[in-house]
Amino acid sequence: IPADTITYNAVISACEKGGQWQRALHLMEHMRRTQVPMNTISYSAAISACHKGGQWQMALRLIEEMEHAGVPANTITYSAA
């Protein structure tokens, strides 16, 4: 069964909770390569993982990427950064 956006979001969220920001970014890259659409939840979880890992520059880069991709940010996105 192929993974979908919801599956990836759950795993990225688990990475965020476990402090695995690099793994969260790797999963996002895999989503890009396999053309699984990323949504606000995908980005917010990865941004939060970066924030918790002290990677604030990467969190800001993800916000910029999100805006460029046309994915809407929400309160959770900005509070995660």
All heavy atoms as a GROMACS GRO file, in nm:
protein
  622
    1ILE      N    1   0.086  -0.117   0.000
    1ILE     CA    2   0.000   0.000   0.000
    1ILE      C    3   0.090   0.124   0.000
    1ILE      O    4   0.173   0.139   0.090
    1ILE     CB    5  -0.092   0.002   0.123
    1ILE    CG1    6  -0.180  -0.122   0.124
    1ILE    CG2    7  -0.174   0.128   0.126
    1ILE    CD1    8  -0.262  -0.136   0.248
    2PRO      N    9   0.076   0.209  -0.100
    2PRO     CA   10   0.160   0.330  -0.104
    2PRO      C   11   0.122   0.431   0.004
    2PRO      O   12   0.005   0.445   0.040
    2PRO     CB   13   0.136   0.386  -0.244
    2PRO     CG   14   0.006   0.327  -0.289
    2PRO     CD   15  -0.010   0.196  -0.216
    3ALA      N   16   0.223   0.497   0.056
    3ALA     CA   17   0.199   0.600   0.158
    3ALA      C   18   0.136   0.722   0.092
    3ALA      O   19   0.165   0.754  -0.023
    3ALA     CB   20   0.330   0.638   0.224
    4ASP      N   21   0.050   0.790   0.167
    4ASP     CA   22  -0.012   0.913   0.117
    4ASP      C   23   0.025   1.028   0.211
    4ASP      O   24   0.103   1.013   0.304
    4ASP     CB   25  -0.163   0.896   0.103
    4ASP     CG   26  -0.233   0.864   0.235
    4ASP    OD1   27  -0.168   0.865   0.342
    4ASP    OD2   28  -0.355   0.839   0.231
    5THR      N   29  -0.032   1.144   0.185
    5THR     CA   30  -0.001   1.263   0.263
    5THR      C   31  -0.030   1.241   0.411
    5THR      O   32   0.052   1.279   0.497
    5THR     CB   33  -0.082   1.384   0.211
    5THR    OG1   34  -0.052   1.403   0.072
    5THR    CG2   35  -0.048   1.512   0.288
    6ILE      N   36  -0.141   1.178   0.442
    6ILE     CA   37  -0.177   1.155   0.582
    6ILE      C   38  -0.075   1.066   0.652
    6ILE      O   39  -0.034   1.093   0.766
    6ILE     CB   40  -0.320   1.096   0.592
    6ILE    CG1   41  -0.422   1.198   0.542
    6ILE    CG2   42  -0.352   1.054   0.736
    6ILE    CD1   43  -0.561   1.144   0.522
    7THR      N   44  -0.030   0.964   0.584
    7THR     CA   45   0.071   0.873   0.640
    7THR      C   46   0.200   0.947   0.667
    7THR      O   47   0.258   0.936   0.777
    7THR     CB   48   0.097   0.756   0.543
    7THR    OG1   49  -0.026   0.692   0.510
    7THR    CG2   50   0.194   0.656   0.604
    8TYR      N   51   0.246   1.022   0.568
    8TYR     CA   52   0.369   1.099   0.586
    8TYR      C   53   0.355   1.201   0.698
    8TYR      O   54   0.447   1.219   0.779
    8TYR     CB   55   0.408   1.171   0.457
    8TYR     CG   56   0.487   1.085   0.362
    8TYR    CD1   57   0.425   1.024   0.253
    8TYR    CD2   58   0.623   1.064   0.379
    8TYR    CE1   59   0.497   0.946   0.164
    8TYR    CE2   60   0.696   0.986   0.291
    8TYR     CZ   61   0.633   0.927   0.183
    8TYR     OH   62   0.704   0.850   0.096
    9ASN      N   63   0.241   1.268   0.705
    9ASN     CA   64   0.219   1.367   0.811
    9ASN      C   65   0.232   1.303   0.949
    9ASN      O   66   0.290   1.361   1.040
    9ASN     CB   67   0.084   1.434   0.796
    9ASN     CG   68   0.078   1.530   0.680
    9ASN    OD1   69   0.178   1.560   0.617
    9ASN    ND2   70  -0.041   1.576   0.649
   10ALA      N   71   0.176   1.184   0.963
   10ALA     CA   72   0.183   1.114   1.092
   10ALA      C   73   0.328   1.082   1.129
   10ALA      O   74   0.369   1.100   1.244
   10ALA     CB   75   0.100   0.986   1.088
   11VAL      N   76   0.405   1.038   1.031
   11VAL     CA   77   0.545   1.003   1.059
   11VAL      C   78   0.629   1.128   1.084
   11VAL      O   79   0.713   1.130   1.174
   11VAL     CB   80   0.603   0.918   0.944
   11VAL    CG1   81   0.749   0.883   0.970
   11VAL    CG2   82   0.522   0.789   0.926
   12ILE      N   83   0.605   1.235   1.008
   12ILE     CA   84   0.678   1.360   1.030
   12ILE      C   85   0.645   1.415   1.170
   12ILE      O   86   0.733   1.462   1.241
   12ILE     CB   87   0.648   1.463   0.920
   12ILE    CG1   88   0.707   1.416   0.787
   12ILE    CG2   89   0.704   1.600   0.956
   12ILE    CD1   90   0.663   1.495   0.666
   13SER      N   91   0.518   1.405   1.210
   13SER     CA   92   0.479   1.448   1.344
   13SER      C   93   0.548   1.364   1.451
   13SER      O   94   0.590   1.417   1.555
   13SER     CB   95   0.327   1.439   1.362
   13SER     OG   96   0.263   1.534   1.281
   14ALA      N   97   0.562   1.235   1.428
   14ALA     CA   98   0.633   1.149   1.522
   14ALA      C   99   0.780   1.189   1.530
   14ALA      O  100   0.839   1.190   1.640
   14ALA     CB  101   0.619   1.002   1.482
   15CYS      N  102   0.839   1.223   1.417
   15CYS     CA  103   0.978   1.271   1.416
   15CYS      C  104   0.991   1.399   1.498
   15CYS      O  105   1.086   1.416   1.574
   15CYS     CB  106   1.026   1.296   1.274
   15CYS     SG  107   1.046   1.147   1.174
   16GLU      N  108   0.895   1.488   1.482
   16GLU     CA  109   0.895   1.613   1.557
   16GLU      C  110   0.891   1.585   1.707
   16GLU      O  111   0.968   1.640   1.784
   16GLU     CB  112   0.776   1.698   1.514
   16GLU     CG  113   0.761   1.828   1.588
   16GLU     CD  114   0.650   1.824   1.691
   16GLU    OE1  115   0.549   1.758   1.668
   16GLU    OE2  116   0.668   1.889   1.795
   17LYS      N  117   0.804   1.495   1.748
   17LYS     CA  118   0.792   1.463   1.890
   17LYS      C  119   0.917   1.394   1.943
   17LYS      O  120   0.952   1.408   2.060
   17LYS     CB  121   0.668   1.377   1.914
   17LYS     CG  122   0.540   1.457   1.899
   17LYS     CD  123   0.418   1.368   1.906
   17LYS     CE  124   0.289   1.443   1.890
   17LYS     NZ  125   0.280   1.529   1.775
   18GLY      N  126   0.986   1.320   1.856
   18GLY     CA  127   1.106   1.248   1.896
   18GLY      C  128   1.236   1.325   1.875
   18GLY      O  129   1.344   1.271   1.894
   19GLY      N  130   1.224   1.451   1.832
   19GLY     CA  131   1.343   1.533   1.813
   19GLY      C  132   1.426   1.494   1.692
   19GLY      O  133   1.546   1.521   1.687
   20GLN      N  134   1.365   1.432   1.595
   20GLN     CA  135   1.436   1.384   1.476
   20GLN      C  136   1.413   1.477   1.357
   20GLN      O  137   1.353   1.441   1.257
   20GLN     CB  138   1.388   1.243   1.442
   20GLN     CG  139   1.413   1.140   1.550
   20GLN     CD  140   1.559   1.110   1.564
   20GLN    OE1  141   1.631   1.097   1.466
   20GLN    NE2  142   1.606   1.100   1.688
   21TRP      N  143   1.464   1.601   1.367
   21TRP     CA  144   1.440   1.699   1.262
   21TRP      C  145   1.499   1.658   1.128
   21TRP      O  146   1.441   1.682   1.024
   21TRP     CB  147   1.490   1.838   1.304
   21TRP     CG  148   1.638   1.848   1.322
   21TRP    CD1  149   1.709   1.824   1.435
   21TRP    CD2  150   1.732   1.886   1.222
   21TRP    NE1  151   1.842   1.844   1.412
   21TRP    CE2  152   1.860   1.882   1.283
   21TRP    CE3  153   1.722   1.923   1.088
   21TRP    CZ2  154   1.975   1.914   1.213
   21TRP    CZ3  155   1.838   1.954   1.019
   21TRP    CH2  156   1.962   1.950   1.081
   22GLN      N  157   1.616   1.594   1.130
   22GLN     CA  158   1.678   1.552   1.004
   22GLN      C  159   1.594   1.446   0.933
   22GLN      O  160   1.578   1.449   0.812
   22GLN     CB  161   1.819   1.501   1.028
   22GLN     CG  162   1.914   1.610   1.071
   22GLN     CD  163   2.047   1.557   1.118
   22GLN    OE1  164   2.053   1.460   1.194
   22GLN    NE2  165   2.154   1.621   1.074
   23ARG      N  166   1.540   1.356   1.010
   23ARG     CA  167   1.454   1.252   0.952
   23ARG      C  168   1.326   1.314   0.896
   23ARG      O  169   1.278   1.274   0.790
   23ARG     CB  170   1.421   1.146   1.056
   23ARG     CG  171   1.348   1.028   0.996
   23ARG     CD  172   1.350   0.911   1.088
   23ARG     NE  173   1.490   0.874   1.108
   23ARG     CZ  174   1.531   0.762   1.164
   23ARG    NH1  175   1.442   0.675   1.207
   23ARG    NH2  176   1.658   0.735   1.180
   24ALA      N  177   1.271   1.414   0.965
   24ALA     CA  178   1.151   1.483   0.915
   24ALA      C  179   1.179   1.547   0.780
   24ALA      O  180   1.098   1.536   0.687
   24ALA     CB  181   1.104   1.587   1.017
   25LEU      N  182   1.295   1.612   0.767
   25LEU     CA  183   1.331   1.674   0.639
   25LEU      C  184   1.354   1.570   0.531
   25LEU      O  185   1.318   1.590   0.415
   25LEU     CB  186   1.456   1.760   0.656
   25LEU     CG  187   1.440   1.882   0.746
   25LEU    CD1  188   1.572   1.958   0.755
   25LEU    CD2  189   1.329   1.974   0.697
   26HIS      N  190   1.412   1.458   0.568
   26HIS     CA  191   1.432   1.349   0.472
   26HIS      C  192   1.297   1.299   0.420
   26HIS      O  193   1.282   1.273   0.300
   26HIS     CB  194   1.512   1.236   0.537
   26HIS     CG  195   1.527   1.116   0.451
   26HIS    ND1  196   1.614   1.113   0.343
   26HIS    CD2  197   1.465   0.996   0.453
   26HIS    CE1  198   1.604   0.995   0.284
   26HIS    NE2  199   1.514   0.923   0.349
   27LEU      N  200   1.201   1.287   0.510
   27LEU     CA  201   1.068   1.242   0.468
   27LEU      C  202   1.002   1.342   0.374
   27LEU      O  203   0.937   1.303   0.276
   27LEU     CB  204   0.980   1.218   0.590
   27LEU     CG  205   1.015   1.093   0.671
   27LEU    CD1  206   0.949   1.098   0.807
   27LEU    CD2  207   0.975   0.968   0.594
   28MET      N  208   1.020   1.470   0.401
   28MET     CA  209   0.965   1.572   0.311
   28MET      C  210   1.030   1.562   0.172
   28MET      O  211   0.962   1.574   0.070
   28MET     CB  212   0.982   1.711   0.369
   28MET     CG  213   0.889   1.735   0.486
   28MET     SD  214   0.882   1.906   0.535
   28MET     CE  215   0.788   1.977   0.402
   29GLU      N  216   1.159   1.540   0.170
   29GLU     CA  217   1.228   1.524   0.041
   29GLU      C  218   1.175   1.401  -0.032
   29GLU      O  219   1.156   1.404  -0.154
   29GLU     CB  220   1.379   1.513   0.064
   29GLU     CG  221   1.458   1.498  -0.064
   29GLU     CD  222   1.436   1.612  -0.163
   29GLU    OE1  223   1.417   1.728  -0.121
   29GLU    OE2  224   1.436   1.584  -0.285
   30HIS      N  225   1.150   1.295   0.041
   30HIS     CA  226   1.094   1.174  -0.020
   30HIS      C  227   0.954   1.202  -0.076
   30HIS      O  228   0.919   1.152  -0.184
   30HIS     CB  229   1.089   1.060   0.081
   30HIS     CG  230   1.066   0.928   0.018
   30HIS    ND1  231   0.941   0.872   0.009
   30HIS    CD2  232   1.151   0.842  -0.042
   30HIS    CE1  233   0.950   0.757  -0.053
   30HIS    NE2  234   1.077   0.735  -0.086
   31MET      N  235   0.876   1.283  -0.006
   31MET     CA  236   0.744   1.321  -0.057
   31MET      C  237   0.758   1.395  -0.190
   31MET      O  238   0.683   1.369  -0.284
   31MET     CB  239   0.671   1.410   0.044
   31MET     CG  240   0.625   1.339   0.168
   31MET     SD  241   0.549   1.451   0.289
   31MET     CE  242   0.383   1.466   0.220
   32ARG      N  243   0.857   1.485  -0.198
   32ARG     CA  244   0.879   1.559  -0.324
   32ARG      C  245   0.914   1.463  -0.438
   32ARG      O  246   0.859   1.473  -0.546
   32ARG     CB  247   0.994   1.659  -0.306
   32ARG     CG  248   0.956   1.784  -0.236
   32ARG     CD  249   1.074   1.883  -0.234
   32ARG     NE  250   1.059   1.974  -0.123
   32ARG     CZ  251   1.113   1.956  -0.003
   32ARG    NH1  252   1.190   1.854   0.022
   32ARG    NH2  253   1.091   2.043   0.093
   33ARG      N  254   1.008   1.374  -0.410
   33ARG     CA  255   1.055   1.281  -0.514
   33ARG      C  256   0.945   1.189  -0.562
   33ARG      O  257   0.942   1.152  -0.680
   33ARG     CB  258   1.173   1.199  -0.463
   33ARG     CG  259   1.304   1.272  -0.462
   33ARG     CD  260   1.418   1.177  -0.438
   33ARG     NE  261   1.385   1.084  -0.331
   33ARG     CZ  262   1.451   1.071  -0.219
   33ARG    NH1  263   1.557   1.141  -0.196
   33ARG    NH2  264   1.411   0.986  -0.127
   34THR      N  265   0.858   1.146  -0.471
   34THR     CA  266   0.752   1.052  -0.508
   34THR      C  267   0.621   1.124  -0.540
   34THR      O  268   0.519   1.059  -0.562
   34THR     CB  269   0.730   0.948  -0.396
   34THR    OG1  270   0.698   1.016  -0.274
   34THR    CG2  271   0.853   0.862  -0.378
   35GLN      N  272   0.626   1.257  -0.543
   35GLN     CA  273   0.512   1.341  -0.580
   35GLN      C  274   0.390   1.321  -0.490
   35GLN      O  275   0.276   1.325  -0.536
   35GLN     CB  276   0.477   1.322  -0.727
   35GLN     CG  277   0.592   1.361  -0.818
   35GLN     CD  278   0.560   1.343  -0.964
   35GLN    OE1  279   0.468   1.272  -1.002
   35GLN    NE2  280   0.639   1.408  -1.048
   36VAL      N  281   0.417   1.300  -0.361
   36VAL     CA  282   0.309   1.297  -0.262
   36VAL      C  283   0.288   1.443  -0.220
   36VAL      O  284   0.383   1.509  -0.179
   36VAL     CB  285   0.346   1.210  -0.140
   36VAL    CG1  286   0.238   1.218  -0.034
   36VAL    CG2  287   0.369   1.066  -0.184
   37PRO      N  288   0.168   1.496  -0.234
   37PRO     CA  289   0.147   1.638  -0.204
   37PRO      C  290   0.169   1.670  -0.055
   37PRO      O  291   0.128   1.595   0.032
   37PRO     CB  292   0.002   1.662  -0.243
   37PRO     CG  293  -0.058   1.532  -0.277
   37PRO     CD  294   0.048   1.429  -0.280
   38MET      N  295   0.236   1.781  -0.033
   38MET     CA  296   0.257   1.830   0.103
   38MET      C  297   0.151   1.935   0.133
   38MET      O  298   0.114   2.012   0.045
   38MET     CB  299   0.396   1.890   0.117
   38MET     CG  300   0.505   1.785   0.113
   38MET     SD  301   0.668   1.855   0.135
   38MET     CE  302   0.713   1.883  -0.036
   39ASN      N  303   0.105   1.936   0.256
   39ASN     CA  304   0.003   2.033   0.295
   39ASN      C  305   0.050   2.111   0.418
   39ASN      O  306   0.165   2.098   0.461
   39ASN     CB  307  -0.132   1.964   0.317
   39ASN     CG  308  -0.130   1.862   0.428
   39ASN    OD1  309  -0.040   1.860   0.513
   39ASN    ND2  310  -0.229   1.774   0.429
   40THR      N  311  -0.038   2.191   0.472
   40THR     CA  312  -0.005   2.275   0.588
   40THR      C  313   0.045   2.190   0.704
   40THR      O  314   0.141   2.227   0.772
   40THR     CB  315  -0.128   2.358   0.630
   40THR    OG1  316  -0.173   2.433   0.518
   40THR    CG2  317  -0.096   2.451   0.745
   41ILE      N  318  -0.016   2.076   0.726
   41ILE     CA  319   0.024   1.988   0.836
   41ILE      C  320   0.165   1.935   0.812
   41ILE      O  321   0.246   1.930   0.906
   41ILE     CB  322  -0.078   1.874   0.854
   41ILE    CG1  323  -0.214   1.931   0.893
   41ILE    CG2  324  -0.029   1.773   0.957
   41ILE    CD1  325  -0.328   1.832   0.887
   42SER      N  326   0.196   1.896   0.690
   42SER     CA  327   0.331   1.844   0.658
   42SER      C  328   0.436   1.948   0.694
   42SER      O  329   0.534   1.918   0.765
   42SER     CB  330   0.344   1.814   0.508
   42SER     OG  331   0.238   1.738   0.458
   43TYR      N  332   0.416   2.068   0.643
   43TYR     CA  333   0.513   2.174   0.667
   43TYR      C  334   0.519   2.213   0.815
   43TYR      O  335   0.628   2.230   0.870
   43TYR     CB  336   0.480   2.297   0.582
   43TYR     CG  337   0.531   2.289   0.442
   43TYR    CD1  338   0.447   2.255   0.337
   43TYR    CD2  339   0.665   2.316   0.413
   43TYR    CE1  340   0.495   2.248   0.206
   43TYR    CE2  341   0.713   2.310   0.283
   43TYR     CZ  342   0.627   2.276   0.180
   43TYR     OH  343   0.674   2.269   0.051
   44SER      N  344   0.405   2.226   0.879
   44SER     CA  345   0.403   2.268   1.019
   44SER      C  346   0.477   2.169   1.109
   44SER      O  347   0.551   2.209   1.199
   44SER     CB  348   0.260   2.286   1.068
   44SER     OG  349   0.198   2.392   1.000
   45ALA      N  350   0.457   2.041   1.084
   45ALA     CA  351   0.525   1.939   1.165
   45ALA      C  352   0.676   1.944   1.142
   45ALA      O  353   0.755   1.934   1.236
   45ALA     CB  354   0.470   1.800   1.132
   46ALA      N  355   0.718   1.961   1.017
   46ALA     CA  356   0.861   1.969   0.987
   46ALA      C  357   0.922   2.097   1.044
   46ALA      O  358   1.034   2.095   1.097
   46ALA     CB  359   0.884   1.961   0.836
   47ILE      N  360   0.848   2.207   1.036
   47ILE     CA  361   0.896   2.334   1.093
   47ILE      C  362   0.912   2.320   1.244
   47ILE      O  363   1.012   2.363   1.302
   47ILE     CB  364   0.798   2.448   1.057
   47ILE    CG1  365   0.812   2.480   0.908
   47ILE    CG2  366   0.823   2.572   1.142
   47ILE    CD1  367   0.699   2.564   0.851
   48SER      N  368   0.816   2.257   1.308
   48SER     CA  369   0.824   2.236   1.453
   48SER      C  370   0.942   2.145   1.488
   48SER      O  371   1.012   2.169   1.587
   48SER     CB  372   0.693   2.175   1.503
   48SER     OG  373   0.697   2.159   1.642
   49ALA      N  374   0.966   2.042   1.408
   49ALA     CA  375   1.080   1.953   1.432
   49ALA      C  376   1.211   2.030   1.423
   49ALA      O  377   1.300   2.012   1.507
   49ALA     CB  378   1.079   1.837   1.332
   50CYS      N  379   1.222   2.116   1.324
   50CYS     CA  380   1.342   2.198   1.309
   50CYS      C  381   1.358   2.294   1.427
   50CYS      O  382   1.468   2.309   1.482
   50CYS     CB  383   1.338   2.277   1.178
   50CYS     SG  384   1.360   2.173   1.033
   51HIS      N  385   1.249   2.355   1.467
   51HIS     CA  386   1.251   2.447   1.582
   51HIS      C  387   1.300   2.375   1.707
   51HIS      O  388   1.389   2.424   1.777
   51HIS     CB  389   1.114   2.507   1.604
   51HIS     CG  390   1.103   2.586   1.729
   51HIS    ND1  391   1.154   2.714   1.741
   51HIS    CD2  392   1.049   2.555   1.849
   51HIS    CE1  393   1.132   2.757   1.864
   51HIS    NE2  394   1.068   2.663   1.930
   52LYS      N  395   1.243   2.258   1.733
   52LYS     CA  396   1.282   2.183   1.853
   52LYS      C  397   1.426   2.136   1.846
   52LYS      O  398   1.490   2.116   1.949
   52LYS     CB  399   1.188   2.065   1.873
   52LYS     CG  400   1.051   2.108   1.920
   52LYS     CD  401   0.961   1.990   1.947
   52LYS     CE  402   0.826   2.039   1.997
   52LYS     NZ  403   0.735   1.929   2.024
   53GLY      N  404   1.476   2.118   1.724
   53GLY     CA  405   1.616   2.076   1.707
   53GLY      C  406   1.713   2.192   1.700
   53GLY      O  407   1.830   2.173   1.669
   54GLY      N  408   1.664   2.313   1.725
   54GLY     CA  409   1.750   2.431   1.722
   54GLY      C  410   1.788   2.476   1.582
   54GLY      O  411   1.881   2.553   1.564
   55GLN      N  412   1.714   2.430   1.484
   55GLN     CA  413   1.742   2.462   1.343
   55GLN      C  414   1.647   2.570   1.294
   55GLN      O  415   1.570   2.551   1.201
   55GLN     CB  416   1.729   2.335   1.259
   55GLN     CG  417   1.818   2.221   1.302
   55GLN     CD  418   1.964   2.258   1.292
   55GLN    OE1  419   2.008   2.312   1.190
   55GLN    NE2  420   2.040   2.229   1.396
   56TRP      N  421   1.652   2.687   1.356
   56TRP     CA  422   1.558   2.793   1.324
   56TRP      C  423   1.573   2.845   1.182
   56TRP      O  424   1.475   2.882   1.118
   56TRP     CB  425   1.568   2.907   1.425
   56TRP     CG  426   1.701   2.975   1.430
   56TRP    CD1  427   1.808   2.942   1.509
   56TRP    CD2  428   1.743   3.086   1.350
   56TRP    NE1  429   1.913   3.025   1.483
   56TRP    CE2  430   1.876   3.115   1.386
   56TRP    CE3  431   1.681   3.164   1.253
   56TRP    CZ2  432   1.948   3.218   1.328
   56TRP    CZ3  433   1.752   3.266   1.196
   56TRP    CH2  434   1.884   3.294   1.232
   57GLN      N  435   1.696   2.843   1.129
   57GLN     CA  436   1.715   2.889   0.990
   57GLN      C  437   1.645   2.796   0.893
   57GLN      O  438   1.584   2.840   0.796
   57GLN     CB  439   1.863   2.900   0.957
   57GLN     CG  440   1.931   3.014   1.032
   57GLN     CD  441   2.081   3.014   1.013
   57GLN    OE1  442   2.144   2.909   1.010
   57GLN    NE2  443   2.137   3.133   1.000
   58MET      N  444   1.653   2.666   0.919
   58MET     CA  445   1.583   2.569   0.834
   58MET      C  446   1.432   2.586   0.848
   58MET      O  447   1.359   2.575   0.750
   58MET     CB  448   1.624   2.427   0.870
   58MET     CG  449   1.557   2.322   0.783
   58MET     SD  450   1.584   2.342   0.605
   58MET     CE  451   1.753   2.293   0.592
   59ALA      N  452   1.385   2.614   0.969
   59ALA     CA  453   1.242   2.637   0.989
   59ALA      C  454   1.194   2.755   0.906
   59ALA      O  455   1.090   2.748   0.839
   59ALA     CB  456   1.213   2.659   1.138
   60LEU      N  457   1.272   2.863   0.906
   60LEU     CA  458   1.236   2.980   0.825
   60LEU      C  459   1.241   2.948   0.676
   60LEU      O  460   1.158   2.994   0.598
   60LEU     CB  461   1.328   3.097   0.857
   60LEU     CG  462   1.313   3.155   0.998
   60LEU    CD1  463   1.415   3.265   1.022
   60LEU    CD2  464   1.172   3.206   1.021
   61ARG      N  465   1.338   2.868   0.635
   61ARG     CA  466   1.348   2.828   0.495
   61ARG      C  467   1.225   2.748   0.453
   61ARG      O  468   1.174   2.763   0.342
   61ARG     CB  469   1.476   2.746   0.474
   61ARG     CG  470   1.515   2.734   0.329
   61ARG     CD  471   1.652   2.674   0.308
   61ARG     NE  472   1.754   2.746   0.384
   61ARG     CZ  473   1.855   2.686   0.450
   61ARG    NH1  474   1.866   2.555   0.448
   61ARG    NH2  475   1.943   2.757   0.516
   62LEU      N  476   1.177   2.661   0.543
   62LEU     CA  477   1.057   2.584   0.512
   62LEU      C  478   0.934   2.674   0.499
   62LEU      O  479   0.848   2.648   0.415
   62LEU     CB  480   1.034   2.476   0.619
   62LEU     CG  481   1.129   2.357   0.614
   62LEU    CD1  482   1.109   2.270   0.737
   62LEU    CD2  483   1.110   2.276   0.487
   63ILE      N  484   0.926   2.778   0.581
   63ILE     CA  485   0.814   2.872   0.568
   63ILE      C  486   0.819   2.940   0.432
   63ILE      O  487   0.716   2.953   0.364
   63ILE     CB  488   0.815   2.974   0.682
   63ILE    CG1  489   0.778   2.906   0.814
   63ILE    CG2  490   0.718   3.090   0.654
   63ILE    CD1  491   0.792   2.994   0.936
   64GLU      N  492   0.938   2.980   0.390
   64GLU     CA  493   0.952   3.043   0.257
   64GLU      C  494   0.914   2.944   0.147
   64GLU      O  495   0.845   2.981   0.051
   64GLU     CB  496   1.096   3.090   0.237
   64GLU     CG  497   1.133   3.210   0.322
   64GLU     CD  498   1.280   3.247   0.309
   64GLU    OE1  499   1.351   3.189   0.224
   64GLU    OE2  500   1.324   3.334   0.386
   65GLU      N  501   0.960   2.820   0.160
   65GLU     CA  502   0.927   2.717   0.060
   65GLU      C  503   0.777   2.694   0.055
   65GLU      O  504   0.718   2.680  -0.053
   65GLU     CB  505   1.000   2.587   0.096
   65GLU     CG  506   0.969   2.472   0.004
   65GLU     CD  507   1.034   2.344   0.051
   65GLU    OE1  508   1.155   2.347   0.084
   65GLU    OE2  509   0.965   2.241   0.054
   66MET      N  510   0.717   2.691   0.171
   66MET     CA  511   0.573   2.670   0.182
   66MET      C  512   0.496   2.780   0.108
   66MET      O  513   0.404   2.753   0.032
   66MET     CB  514   0.538   2.669   0.331
   66MET     CG  515   0.400   2.638   0.367
   66MET     SD  516   0.390   2.639   0.548
   66MET     CE  517   0.223   2.586   0.568
   67GLU      N  518   0.537   2.904   0.131
   67GLU     CA  519   0.473   3.017   0.065
   67GLU      C  520   0.492   3.009  -0.086
   67GLU      O  521   0.399   3.032  -0.163
   67GLU     CB  522   0.529   3.148   0.119
   67GLU     CG  523   0.488   3.176   0.262
   67GLU     CD  524   0.558   3.296   0.323
   67GLU    OE1  525   0.647   3.355   0.256
   67GLU    OE2  526   0.526   3.330   0.438
   68HIS      N  527   0.613   2.974  -0.129
   68HIS     CA  528   0.643   2.962  -0.271
   68HIS      C  529   0.560   2.852  -0.338
   68HIS      O  530   0.519   2.865  -0.453
   68HIS     CB  531   0.793   2.936  -0.292
   68HIS     CG  532   0.834   2.931  -0.434
   68HIS    ND1  533   0.841   3.044  -0.514
   68HIS    CD2  534   0.869   2.826  -0.513
   68HIS    CE1  535   0.879   3.008  -0.635
   68HIS    NE2  536   0.897   2.877  -0.637
   69ALA      N  537   0.534   2.744  -0.262
   69ALA     CA  538   0.457   2.631  -0.315
   69ALA      C  539   0.306   2.659  -0.311
   69ALA      O  540   0.227   2.579  -0.362
   69ALA     CB  541   0.489   2.505  -0.236
   70GLY      N  542   0.266   2.771  -0.249
   70GLY     CA  543   0.125   2.804  -0.242
   70GLY      C  544   0.049   2.727  -0.136
   70GLY      O  545  -0.073   2.718  -0.140
   71VAL      N  546   0.122   2.672  -0.039
   71VAL     CA  547   0.058   2.600   0.070
   71VAL      C  548   0.028   2.702   0.180
   71VAL      O  549   0.119   2.771   0.226
   71VAL     CB  550   0.149   2.487   0.123
   71VAL    CG1  551   0.086   2.418   0.243
   71VAL    CG2  552   0.181   2.387   0.013
   72PRO      N  553  -0.096   2.713   0.221
   72PRO     CA  554  -0.131   2.815   0.320
   72PRO      C  555  -0.074   2.784   0.459
   72PRO      O  556  -0.082   2.671   0.505
   72PRO     CB  557  -0.283   2.815   0.322
   72PRO     CG  558  -0.321   2.678   0.274
   72PRO     CD  559  -0.212   2.636   0.178
   73ALA      N  560  -0.018   2.885   0.521
   73ALA     CA  561   0.029   2.873   0.658
   73ALA      C  562  -0.086   2.908   0.751
   73ALA      O  563  -0.181   2.975   0.713
   73ALA     CB  564   0.147   2.966   0.682
   74ASN      N  565  -0.077   2.859   0.874
   74ASN     CA  566  -0.179   2.892   0.973
   74ASN      C  567  -0.111   2.930   1.105
   74ASN      O  568   0.010   2.938   1.112
   74ASN     CB  569  -0.280   2.778   0.990
   74ASN     CG  570  -0.215   2.650   1.037
   74ASN    OD1  571  -0.105   2.649   1.091
   74ASN    ND2  572  -0.284   2.538   1.019
   75THR      N  573  -0.189   2.951   1.206
   75THR     CA  574  -0.135   2.990   1.336
   75THR      C  575  -0.037   2.888   1.388
   75THR      O  576   0.066   2.922   1.445
   75THR     CB  577  -0.251   3.011   1.437
   75THR    OG1  578  -0.345   3.102   1.381
   75THR    CG2  579  -0.200   3.062   1.570
   76ILE      N  580  -0.068   2.762   1.369
   76ILE     CA  581   0.020   2.654   1.417
   76ILE      C  582   0.155   2.661   1.346
   76ILE      O  583   0.260   2.644   1.407
   76ILE     CB  584  -0.047   2.516   1.396
   76ILE    CG1  585  -0.171   2.506   1.485
   76ILE    CG2  586   0.050   2.403   1.426
   76ILE    CD1  587  -0.261   2.389   1.456
   77THR      N  588   0.152   2.689   1.216
   77THR     CA  589   0.277   2.700   1.139
   77THR      C  590   0.367   2.807   1.198
   77THR      O  591   0.485   2.782   1.225
   77THR     CB  592   0.247   2.737   0.992
   77THR    OG1  593   0.152   2.645   0.938
   77THR    CG2  594   0.374   2.736   0.909
   78TYR      N  595   0.311   2.924   1.222
   78TYR     CA  596   0.394   3.035   1.271
   78TYR      C  597   0.434   3.017   1.416
   78TYR      O  598   0.544   3.057   1.455
   78TYR     CB  599   0.321   3.168   1.249
   78TYR     CG  600   0.314   3.206   1.104
   78TYR    CD1  601   0.190   3.214   1.040
   78TYR    CD2  602   0.429   3.228   1.030
   78TYR    CE1  603   0.183   3.246   0.904
   78TYR    CE2  604   0.422   3.261   0.894
   78TYR     CZ  605   0.298   3.270   0.834
   78TYR     OH  606   0.293   3.301   0.701
   79SER      N  607   0.351   2.954   1.497
   79SER     CA  608   0.390   2.932   1.636
   79SER      C  609   0.493   2.821   1.647
   79SER      O  610   0.572   2.819   1.741
   79SER     CB  611   0.268   2.902   1.723
   79SER     OG  612   0.206   2.782   1.684
   80ALA      N  613   0.496   2.731   1.549
   80ALA     CA  614   0.597   2.624   1.548
   80ALA      C  615   0.735   2.679   1.519
   80ALA      O  616   0.836   2.626   1.567
   80ALA     CB  617   0.560   2.517   1.444
   81ALA      N  618   0.740   2.785   1.439
   81ALA     CA  619   0.870   2.844   1.403
   81ALA      C  620   0.917   2.933   1.516
   81ALA      O  621   1.029   2.953   1.538
   81ALA     CB  622   0.857   2.923   1.275
   0.00000   0.00000   0.00000
